[in-house]
Amino acid sequence: MKRFSKIRTLMPILFLLLGTIPVSAVERPFALKGAGVATLITNEAGIPIEAIPTGSGTATHLGQWTVSGNVKYTLDNGVLRSSGLGTIIAANGDKLQVQIDGILDPVAGVDQGVFTFMGGTGRFEGASGTANFVVTLNPLTGGFDLTAVGKINY
């Protein structure tokens, strides 16, 4: 009988101790789709040098989201590279920080590359992972469509 009472006493203590072990990040599939508008800044030759995008859409792990950021364009051996930072805000207010690294084809109106997840707030604190993105631009309206597919760890 004493044996069972000791086990009953130890079980809650074990459960409490297990609750203090930090939960490790889990790799999950990630998919994002949305649209927005970008204010495009060009140089004297009409070549894009910067964009300030805002947009919204839906994504796994985020629900409805909004985004704002800043993208710089640099000419590198005849290739127009896009790089920058963005903040994606989930439906519940959690923020996901994204680093952007891509290549813009201004003739085709397509920017494609990789989003690297760089942490955030709430459940995205310490988030990592990558997603391939494609942005289709409409230079006449400043609008864009965005899709991204990859994996996120949080």
TIKELO-263495 format. One record per residue (C-alpha): residue number from 1; y, x, z. Coordinates in steps of 0.5 Angstrom, whole numbers, plus 2048, in hexadecimal, padded with zeros to 3 digits. Each point is the difference from the previous one (the first is absolute). Layout:
BEGIN
- tiro,north,east,up
- NUM,Y,X,Z .
...
***
This chain:
BEGIN
- tiro,north,east,up
- 1,800,800,800 .
- 2,805,806,802 .
- 3,7FE,803,7F9 .
- 4,803,7F9,7FC .
- 5,806,800,804 .
- 6,802,807,7FF .
- 7,7FF,7FF,7F8 .
- 8,804,7FA,801 .
- 9,806,804,803 .
- 10,7FF,806,7FB .
- 11,800,7FB,7FA .
- 12,808,7FE,801 .
- 13,802,807,801 .
- 14,7FC,802,7FA .
- 15,804,7FB,7FB .
- 16,807,802,803 .
- 17,7FE,807,7FF .
- 18,7FE,7FF,7F9 .
- 19,807,7FC,7FF .
- 20,804,806,801 .
- 21,7FC,804,7FA .
- 22,805,801,7FB .
- 23,7FE,7FC,7F9 .
- 24,800,804,7FA .
- 25,803,7FE,7FA .
- 26,7FB,7FD,7FB .
- 27,800,801,7F8 .
- 28,802,7F9,7FD .
- 29,801,7FE,7F9 .
- 30,807,7FE,7FE .
- 31,803,7FC,7FA .
- 32,807,7FE,7FF .
- 33,804,7FC,7FB .
- 34,807,7FE,800 .
- 35,807,800,7FC .
- 36,807,802,801 .
- 37,806,803,7FE .
- 38,803,807,800 .
- 39,807,803,7FF .
- 40,7FF,805,7FB .
- 41,805,806,800 .
- 42,800,804,7FA .
- 43,804,807,7FE .
- 44,805,801,7FA .
- 45,7FA,800,7FB .
- 46,7FD,7FA,803 .
- 47,7FA,803,803 .
- 48,7FE,7FD,807 .
- 49,801,804,806 .
- 50,7FF,7FB,805 .
- 51,7FE,7F9,802 .
- 52,801,7FB,806 .
- 53,7FA,7FB,800 .
- 54,800,7FA,804 .
- 55,7FA,7FB,7FF .
- 56,7FA,7FC,803 .
- 57,7F9,7FD,7FE .
- 58,7FA,800,804 .
- 59,7FB,805,802 .
- 60,7F9,801,804 .
- 61,802,802,807 .
- 62,807,7FE,7FF .
- 63,800,7F9,7FE .
- 64,807,7FE,7FD .
- 65,804,807,800 .
- 66,807,802,7FE .
- 67,802,807,7FE .
- 68,806,804,800 .
- 69,801,808,7FE .
- 70,803,805,7FC .
- 71,7FD,804,7FA .
- 72,802,806,7FD .
- 73,7FF,802,7F9 .
- 74,7FF,808,7FE .
- 75,7FF,803,7F9 .
- 76,7FB,805,800 .
- 77,7FD,803,7FA .
- 78,802,7FA,7FC .
- 79,7FD,7FB,805 .
- 80,804,7FB,804 .
- 81,7FD,801,807 .
- 82,801,7FA,805 .
- 83,800,801,807 .
- 84,803,7FD,807 .
- 85,7FE,7FC,806 .
- 86,7FF,7F9,801 .
- 87,7FF,7FB,806 .
- 88,7FC,7FA,7FF .
- 89,801,7FB,805 .
- 90,7FA,7FB,802 .
- 91,800,7F9,801 .
- 92,800,801,807 .
- 93,805,805,800 .
- 94,7FC,807,801 .
- 95,802,805,7FB .
- 96,7FC,805,7FC .
- 97,804,806,7FD .
- 98,7FE,802,7F9 .
- 99,801,807,7FC .
- 100,801,7FF,7F9 .
- 101,7FE,805,7FB .
- 102,7FF,7FE,7F8 .
- 103,802,801,7F9 .
- 104,805,7FB,7FD .
- 105,800,7FF,7F8 .
- 106,806,7FD,7FF .
- 107,7FE,7FE,7F9 .
- 108,7FA,7FC,802 .
- 109,804,7FE,806 .
- 110,7FA,802,804 .
- 111,800,804,807 .
- 112,7F9,802,803 .
- 113,7FE,804,805 .
- 114,7FE,800,807 .
- 115,802,7FD,807 .
- 116,7FE,804,806 .
- 117,800,7FC,806 .
- 118,804,804,806 .
- 119,800,7FC,806 .
- 120,804,7FA,802 .
- 121,801,7FB,806 .
- 122,7FB,7FC,803 .
- 123,7F9,800,7FE .
- 124,803,805,7FA .
- 125,802,805,805 .
- 126,7FC,806,7FE .
- 127,7FE,7FD,7F9 .
- 128,7FD,805,7FB .
- 129,7FD,7FF,7F9 .
- 130,802,7FF,7F9 .
- 131,801,7FB,7FA .
- 132,801,801,7F9 .
- 133,806,7FC,7FE .
- 134,802,7FD,7F9 .
- 135,808,7FE,7FF .
- 136,801,7FC,7FA .
- 137,808,800,7FF .
- 138,805,7FC,7FC .
- 139,806,804,7FF .
- 140,804,7FA,7FD .
- 141,7FF,7FC,807 .
- 142,7FF,806,805 .
- 143,7FA,7FC,802 .
- 144,7F9,803,801 .
- 145,7F8,7FE,801 .
- 146,7FC,804,805 .
- 147,7F9,801,801 .
- 148,7FC,805,805 .
- 149,7F9,801,801 .
- 150,7FD,805,805 .
- 151,7FE,801,807 .
- 152,804,800,807 .
- 153,7FE,802,807 .
- 154,802,7FD,806 .
***
